[in-house]
Structures are given as C-alpha cells and as structure tokens.
C-alpha cells in the first residue's frame, strides 16, 4: 500500500483525485490533504508519505517553493497542474511524473505504476544491502546483523538483541534488550519477512516480536502476549490461532 497526500488549493480537485484513486488505483491510500503550501508542508512532515500529489500553481507559495522549503524529501512527487508549460520545471525537480488537469485516468494509472515500481526497486536495494552485510558475517546464525537506517546513522544490529518492533504510520520503532529504541522511517511489513528466520512473529498489525522474549500468552482481555519485561502486546483475531500453535509446540 502506498500512503499518499494531496496538496491542491481547490477542494473539488482534491475530492476528484481522491475518488479517481479509490476507483482506479486501490493500491494508493490517501491519508491527508491540504489546500496551501504551508499546510502541505505540515502534513508531509507529520505523515511521512510515500507519495505527494502536488498542485503547482497555488495562492501564496507554489508547489516548487514548497519542495524547496523542505530541502530534502524521501517521498515521490507527482505534480498536478492545469498548465503544460510547467512540465520542464517539474522534471528538474525530479518528479516521477506530472499530470494535466483534468486528470486522464490512463495517465494517472501510469504515474502510480511508476511509483510502485520505484518503491519495489528501493526495497530490493535495501534487501541487497542486508544480504551483503550477512555475507560479511560469520556463517554462525547468531552473528548475523541487519542494517537499520535511522535519521542519524545506519546501525547494524543482531536480531537476537531485538525484543520487538512496533509500527506507527510509516515508521517502525525497534526496542532492543539494552533498553535502546531505534526509530526507522520504514513500515513494519518491510521487516517481517527479513526477521522471520530469526524467530520473530507478527502478533498484530502493529507488532512484530522476538519469540525468545515472550513469557506467556494470556487469554483474558481478548488475548495478549506477556513479555519478559512485563510489556503486554495485543494479539489480533487473525493472528490468534498462529500464536496458540506456537505455544502448543512448546
């Protein structure tokens, strides 16, 4: 799923684009919208989207000025404009595409597919980075480390030192057994497959936990996992049977 925000000074344009995405691009989830550059900057910083649909010509600051005010950004940009002459400028800003109003559905689908393809490539590159790090390590499974890019650095962490992971929007917080927390600007599903071989289980949409730190599965209050540090993690209905099987095996 691609989390997107729409920034356009015309409310009707936001509504129309949201409806087009809902109908023709279900892989895009519109999580917020704004009607000027200043509010647009706020929702970008707050939501950390994968994709921004950005109107160019707006009262006050335009779309280009909004991007300049951010200095750097990790999301993809699809400019939406009524003026064809902005195309060259859009390319200079490394936009993944730009759409002319009124939006053509076929062109919208093509632009969204470019975002999906680029995100998949980013994921492959990151997985390769982890693979290369593993190759460097001793073949002893206990010595393997994974790369976790924080805002300040790339940390290499042994999975056995990770108690759990918790998601919040597009961020994942790693809780280590030395009480350190690492906040990574990637969603939790990005790490689920990577950590599966190290004894981690997904007990909830927002939680991934290292089995060795689980003390018990408590059935009351809808069911939750109790960890060694007394932390309680919810267990979703969809995951409950897998959790029960885990303790049956024990």
C-alpha positions as a printed NumPy array, in Angstrom:
array([[  0.   ,   0.   ,   0.   ],
       [  1.243,   3.476,  -0.939],
       [  0.362,   6.229,   1.532],
       [ -0.252,   9.497,  -0.28 ],
       [ -1.169,  13.097,   0.463],
       [ -2.806,  15.574,  -1.912],
       [ -1.94 ,  19.272,  -1.882],
       [ -4.189,  21.434,  -4.047],
       [ -5.845,  24.794,  -3.364],
       [ -9.115,  23.661,  -4.987],
       [-11.167,  21.402,  -2.692],
       [-13.029,  19.942,  -5.678],
       [ -9.71 ,  18.878,  -7.225],
       [ -8.737,  17.052,  -4.032],
       [-12.116,  15.314,  -3.965],
       [-11.967,  14.314,  -7.633],
       [ -8.432,  12.939,  -7.398],
       [ -9.252,  11.027,  -4.217],
       [-12.247,   9.41 ,  -5.937],
       [-10.192,   8.53 ,  -9.032],
       [ -7.53 ,   6.885,  -6.9  ],
       [-10.106,   4.978,  -4.89 ],
       [-11.736,   3.652,  -8.058],
       [ -8.756,   3.094, -10.357],
       [ -5.663,   2.882,  -8.108],
       [ -6.704,   0.967,  -4.947],
       [ -3.049,   0.473,  -4.005],
       [ -2.899,   4.187,  -3.133],
       [ -4.217,   5.219,   0.28 ],
       [ -4.876,   8.966,   0.631],
       [ -4.08 ,   9.746,   4.279],
       [ -4.261,  13.558,   4.287],
       [ -4.793,  16.651,   2.164],
       [ -4.042,  20.368,   2.312],
       [ -5.041,  23.445,   0.328],
       [ -1.905,  25.599,   0.502],
       [  1.856,  25.185,   0.633],
       [  2.277,  25.898,   4.354],
       [ -0.349,  23.36 ,   5.417],
       [  1.031,  20.989,   2.797],
       [  4.455,  21.121,   4.407],
       [  2.908,  20.343,   7.797],
       [  1.055,  17.247,   6.612],
       [  4.155,  15.984,   4.802],
       [  6.301,  16.301,   7.93 ],
       [  3.587,  14.784,  10.107],
       [  2.618,  11.827,   7.9  ],
       [  5.881,  10.982,   6.101],
       [  4.017,   9.871,   2.933],
       [  5.336,   7.635,   0.169],
       [  3.784,   9.872,  -2.483],
       [  2.699,  13.505,  -2.792],
       [  0.259,  14.701,  -5.437],
       [  1.238,  18.345,  -5.641],
       [ -0.513,  21.212,  -7.382],
       [  1.983,  23.68 ,  -8.812],
       [  0.037,  26.922,  -9.075],
       [ -1.413,  27.869,  -5.671],
       [ -2.055,  31.207,  -3.935],
       [  0.989,  32.322,  -1.965],
       [  3.76 ,  29.749,  -2.308],
       [  3.607,  27.409,  -5.293],
       [  4.416,  23.711,  -5.349],
       [  8.067,  24.253,  -6.275],
       [  8.569,  26.637,  -3.359],
       [  7.011,  24.084,  -1.028],
       [  9.571,  21.468,  -2.076],
       [ 12.408,  23.963,  -1.763],
       [ 11.352,  24.7  ,   1.811],
       [ 11.724,  21.018,   2.708],
       [ 15.355,  20.923,   1.499],
       [ 15.234,  17.131,   1.175],
       [ 12.478,  14.578,   0.945],
       [ 12.091,  10.795,   0.814],
       [  8.727,  10.668,  -0.963],
       [  7.886,  10.57 ,  -4.666],
       [  6.18 ,  13.547,  -6.301],
       [  3.511,  13.612,  -8.984],
       [  2.782,  17.182,  -9.977],
       [ -0.791,  18.005, -10.91 ],
       [ -1.209,  21.169, -12.968],
       [ -3.514,  22.902, -15.398],
       [ -0.534,  24.407, -17.223],
       [  1.513,  22.333, -19.639],
       [  4.422,  24.814, -19.564],
       [  5.327,  23.659, -16.035],
       [  6.435,  20.265, -17.356],
       [ 10.107,  21.128, -17.788],
       [ 10.314,  22.607, -14.291],
       [  8.622,  19.505, -12.892],
       [ 11.265,  17.297, -14.499],
       [ 14.008,  19.471, -12.974],
       [ 12.55 ,  18.74 ,  -9.55 ],
       [ 12.904,  15.012, -10.278],
       [  9.171,  14.441, -10.154],
       [  8.229,  10.897, -11.01 ],
       [  5.561,  12.308, -13.354],
       [  3.214,  15.226, -13.849],
       [ -0.467,  15.187, -14.753],
       [ -2.504,  17.805, -16.555],
       [ -5.939,  18.798, -15.298],
       [ -8.496,  17.448, -15.897],
       [ -6.769,  14.207, -14.968],
       [ -6.772,  11.411, -17.503],
       [ -7.34 ,   8.04 , -15.812],
       [ -4.906,   6.174, -18.056],
       [ -2.151,   8.698, -17.34 ],
       [ -2.913,   8.532, -13.616],
       [ -2.512,   4.744, -13.644],
       [  0.815,   5.031, -15.476],
       [  2.113,   7.595, -12.985],
       [  1.099,   5.466,  -9.991],
       [  2.704,   2.382, -11.532],
       [  5.984,   4.308, -11.784],
       [  5.811,   4.955,  -8.038],
       [  5.09 ,   1.282,  -7.293],
       [  7.977,   0.122,  -9.493],
       [ 10.367,   2.592,  -7.897],
       [  9.353,   1.56 ,  -4.376],
       [  9.893,  -2.093,  -5.257],
       [ 13.362,  -1.258,  -6.541],
       [ 14.153,   0.6  ,  -3.312],
       [ 13.061,  -2.456,  -1.327],
       [ 15.242,  -4.75 ,  -3.45 ],
       [ 18.228,  -2.452,  -2.97 ],
       [ 17.724,  -2.39 ,   0.789],
       [ 17.374,  -6.181,   0.916],
       [ 20.588,  -6.462,  -1.074],
       [ 22.292,  -4.186,   1.458],
       [ 21.254,  -6.546,   4.233],
       [ 22.303,  -9.59 ,   2.226],
       [ 25.789,  -8.18 ,   1.663],
       [ 26.113,  -7.463,   5.36 ],
       [ 25.1  , -11.028,   6.198],
       [ 27.663, -12.405,   3.765],
       [ 30.357, -10.449,   5.6  ],
       [ 29.391, -12.064,   8.864],
       [ 30.484, -15.421,  10.17 ],
       [ 28.15 , -18.146,   8.916],
       [ 27.106, -18.673,  12.52 ],
       [ 23.464, -17.533,  12.523],
       [ 23.955, -15.885,  15.914],
       [ 26.483, -13.457,  14.437],
       [ 24.279, -12.096,  11.675],
       [ 23.293,  -8.438,  11.786],
       [ 20.753,  -6.361,   9.885],
       [ 21.112,  -2.759,   8.735],
       [ 18.721,  -0.273,  10.364],
       [ 18.903,   3.236,   8.875],
       [ 17.99 ,   5.857,  11.49 ],
       [ 17.904,   9.594,  10.797],
       [ 21.478,   9.934,  12.091],
       [ 23.208,   6.728,  11.001],
       [ 22.946,   3.17 ,   9.725],
       [ 23.07 ,   0.81 ,  12.702],
       [ 23.966,  -2.85 ,  12.316],
       [ 22.026,  -4.84 ,  14.897],
       [ 21.992,  -8.533,  15.751],
       [ 18.357,  -9.752,  15.564],
       [ 18.802, -11.658,  18.828],
       [ 19.165,  -8.259,  20.561],
       [ 15.794,  -7.016,  19.257],
       [ 12.884,  -7.582,  21.632],
       [ 10.144,  -6.268,  19.386],
       [  9.147,  -3.867,  16.612],
       [  6.176,  -1.508,  16.717],
       [  4.752,   0.446,  13.795],
       [  3.314,   3.944,  13.682],
       [  2.203,   5.09 ,  10.236],
       [  5.304,   4.694,   8.047],
       [  7.718,   4.425,  10.971],
       [  8.917,   1.339,  12.845],
       [ 10.397,   1.523,  16.331],
       [ 12.878,  -1.218,  17.277],
       [ 13.093,  -1.973,  21.003],
       [ 16.433,  -3.532,  21.954],
       [ 17.228,  -5.583,  25.044],
       [ 19.599,  -2.856,  26.289],
       [ 16.508,  -0.553,  26.542],
       [ 17.582,   1.413,  23.468],
       [ 14.997,   2.454,  20.877],
       [ 15.716,   2.912,  17.165],
       [ 13.157,   4.731,  15.004],
       [ 13.285,   3.742,  11.322],
       [ 11.313,   5.515,   8.589],
       [ 10.056,   2.297,   7.007],
       [  6.791,   0.393,   7.623],
       [  6.817,  -2.771,   9.73 ],
       [  5.94 ,  -5.131,   6.858],
       [  9.32 ,  -4.227,   5.386],
       [ 10.998,  -6.173,   8.218],
       [  8.537,  -9.033,   8.771],
       [  9.973, -11.342,   6.099],
       [ 13.538, -10.312,   6.923],
       [ 13.166, -11.226,  10.617],
       [ 11.062, -14.344,  10.12 ],
       [ 14.16 , -16.581,  10.019],
       [ 15.307, -15.172,  13.358],
       [ 12.283, -16.301,  15.355],
       [ 10.076, -13.227,  15.043],
       [  6.299, -13.467,  14.766],
       [  3.65 , -10.939,  13.775],
       [  1.071, -10.925,  16.569],
       [ -0.757,  -7.813,  15.446],
       [ -0.86 ,  -5.36 ,  12.556],
       [  1.38 ,  -3.027,  14.543],
       [  3.593,  -5.533,  16.384],
       [  6.421,  -7.913,  15.492],
       [  8.043,  -9.749,  18.405],
       [ 11.064, -11.969,  19.089],
       [  9.706, -15.3  ,  20.386],
       [ 12.529, -15.755,  22.876],
       [ 11.33 , -12.712,  24.864],
       [  7.735, -13.996,  25.193],
       [  6.79 , -15.273,  28.656],
       [  3.204, -16.339,  28.036],
       [  0.024, -15.976,  26.018],
       [ -2.698, -14.594,  28.288],
       [ -6.19 , -15.494,  27.068],
       [ -8.151, -12.881,  29.048],
       [ -8.969,  -9.365,  27.789],
       [ -9.143, -10.609,  24.211],
       [ -5.723, -12.243,  24.411],
       [ -2.264, -10.711,  24.655],
       [  1.399, -11.686,  24.847],
       [  3.289, -11.038,  28.062],
       [  6.991, -10.347,  27.563],
       [  9.897, -10.801,  29.979],
       [  9.988,  -7.037,  30.577],
       [  6.266,  -7.177,  31.58 ],
       [  5.205,  -5.427,  28.368],
       [  1.833,  -6.591,  27.039],
       [  1.365,  -6.906,  23.268],
       [ -2.104,  -7.255,  21.724],
       [ -2.92 , -10.297,  19.607],
       [ -5.255,  -9.7  ,  16.686],
       [ -8.068, -12.152,  15.882],
       [ -6.353, -13.07 ,  12.615],
       [ -3.104, -13.97 ,  14.416],
       [ -4.585, -15.723,  17.46 ],
       [ -4.568, -19.248,  16.004],
       [ -0.923, -18.973,  14.946],
       [  0.002, -17.76 ,  18.431],
       [ -1.859, -20.699,  20.048],
       [  0.005, -23.129,  17.769],
       [  3.277, -21.561,  18.818],
       [  2.585, -22.348,  22.476],
       [  1.204, -25.805,  21.667],
       [  4.555, -26.648,  20.068],
       [  6.309, -25.577,  23.239]])
